[in-house]
Amino acid sequence: MGSRDKRIDEYIARQASFARPILRHIRAVVHTASPAIDEDIKWGFPWFTYRGKPLAYMAGFKAHVGFGFYRGKLVMGEGREKQDAMGSFGRLTGVRDLPGKAVIVRFVKKAVALAGQARASGKAPVRAAKPMPRVPPALAKALAADATLRAQWNAFTPGKRREYLEWISSAKQDSTRDRRLATTVAQVREGKSQNWRYEAKVRVPRR
């Protein structure tokens, strides 16, 4: 049987009043998916695990809550994770921002299955190689014209470059894409990743 960790009770109690109901809801739904799910505190925030393997995490911030899966792309499907905050579901300010209970339970069961496969094989499932998104012409032009910007961009890991490129390409309108390009140029010149605000507060381990 899975276990409840009193440290998570204490963690939730310390969070803002808007965040506590969200965190309690996430916790309850996750445990609904499997009686074998355990809890732990890793890197300063709550994690859900299955037979020692990480499944999902949740964290409270000043104005929102984050909830995500350790292998989000495998659990939810390519391109379904939101990118505006740490986690798989974006900035959560109320329970209404989460998908329905049945949807979360399905995702958690998928995460449990993946963790079981990893335990049985002794290693994580192998992901298919994903091609790097195309660099937008406007960004390519800026990189060519600015040596500092180019040096910072080249110093980023492929994953950090991909975060920016996917963020830009996911814009639905030209005006949004232009704003994201401008933000990208400004942040990259300072050596900041696309999610630098959240990385400064919470570090999620590499998958």
N, C-alpha and C positions, 0 to 999 in steps of 0.2 A: 504494500500500500504506500501511496505517496505521503509526504510529510509536509506540514506547515511550519514555517520558520517564524518565531516570535519577533525576530529582527525586522521582518517585513511589516508586521503590525506596527512596530515602532516607527518604521520608515513612513508608512502611510499617515500615521498620526502627526508627523512633523510637517506634512505638506500643506499647501494652501487649501482653504475650504472648498474651492471649486474642484480641486484635483482629487480630493479624497474619494468622492463617489465614483469617479472614473477608475481609479486604481482598484477600488474594491470590486467593481463590476468586472474588470479585466481578470482579476485574480479568481473570482468565482467561476467565470465562463471557462477559463483555461482548465481549472480542475474538473469541470463538468466533462471535458473531452476524454479524460483518462484518470482513473484512480491511482495510477502509478507515477504521476508527475510529482516531483519534489521541488522544493524552493531553496534558494540560496541568495546571499548577497555577494555580488562580484563587482569589483570596480566601483563600489559605492552605491549601487542601485540593485533592485530586485531582479532575479533571474528565475526562470522555470527550467527544470532539467528532467531528463528521462534516463535513468540508469547511468548517471554521471555525464551524460551528453547534453550540451546546451540546446534549448528549444527556442525560448523567447525571453524578452526582457521588457521592463516598463520603467519609466523614470518621470519624476515630477520636476517641472521647471517653474519659473516665476509666473508665467502666463499661459502655460500649456502643459500637456502630458504627452510623452512619447511611448509608443508600444510597437515592438517590432519582433520579427523572427530572425533567428541566427542565420538561417539560410533562406532569406526572404524571397529571392528570385526563384529558388527551387520550390518553395512552399506555395507561393502565390501565383507564380507564372511570370514570365518575362514582361517587363514594362508596367506591372500593376502596382508596384510600390510607389508611394508618393515621395517627392524629393524635397519638400519644403521644410522638413524638420527631421530630427533623429527618429528612426523607427520606420515601420512599413505603412503607417496610415496617416502620416502628416501631423499637423498641429491639432491636438485634441483638447478642446475647451469644454466639452460636455460629452456625456454618454451617447448623445445623438450623433456625434461625429464618427462613431464607430459603426462598422457594418453590423447586421443582425447577429444574434447569438448563434444561430445555426451556421452562418458563414464562418465565424471565428472558430467554432468547434471543428468545422471541416478542415480549416487551415491547421489547427493544432494537431489534429489526428494525422495530417500529412507530415507535419514536423516530427511527430513521434515515430512514424513509419521510417522516415529518413534517418532519424537517430538510431533506430533499430538496425537498419541496413549498415550504417557506419560501424556500429558496435560488432555486428556479425563479421564484417569484412576486415575490421581493424583499421579502416581508413574511411575518409569522407567520400561520398559519391563524386565521381569525376564530372565536371561541367564541360559541356561542349565549348570550344573556343568561340568567342564572340568578336566579330570584326569591330575595329575602332570606328566610331562615327566620323563622318567627313568634317573637316574644319571649315566653318563657314567662310566665304570669301572675305567678308569684312574683318573677321578675326585674323585670317591669314595675312591680309594687307597690314593690319596693325602690328603683327608679329614681325613682319619683314622690315617695317620702318622703325621699330623700337628695340634696340639691343637689350635693354634692361628687361623689358617685357618678355622678349624671346628667351633670355637666359633663365628667367624664373619659370616660364612655361616648360622649357626643356628639363628643368630640375625636378618637376613634378613626376610622380609615379604615373604609369599608364592609367591606373585607376582614378587618380585625381583629375587627370586630363579628361577622362571619359565622363566624370561627373559634370564637368562644365559643358562638354559638347552635348550630352544628353539633355541637360537643363535648357540649353539654348534651342536645340532642335525640337523640344517638346512644346515650345510656345505656339499657340494657335493663331495669334495675330502678329502682323509685322511690327506694330508698335511695342508689343510685349517682347518680341525677339530683339528689337533694337535696344530696349532697356536692359535686357539680360546681357547683351553683348557689351554694353557700356560698363555694367557692373563687373563682368568678367575681366575686362581690361584693367579696371581700377584695382580689383582684388588681386589679380595675378601679379601685377606690377609690385604689389606689397608682399608677395609671397604667400598669400592666403588661399587656402583651398575653398571650394564652393560651399562647404559646410563648416567653415572655420569657427563660427560662433558656437556650434554645438560641440565640436571637437575640443574647444577650450574648456568646456565644463565636464564632459563625459567622454571617456575613451572606450569605444566598443572594440573588443579584440578582433583580429583578422579572422576571416572565415576560412 
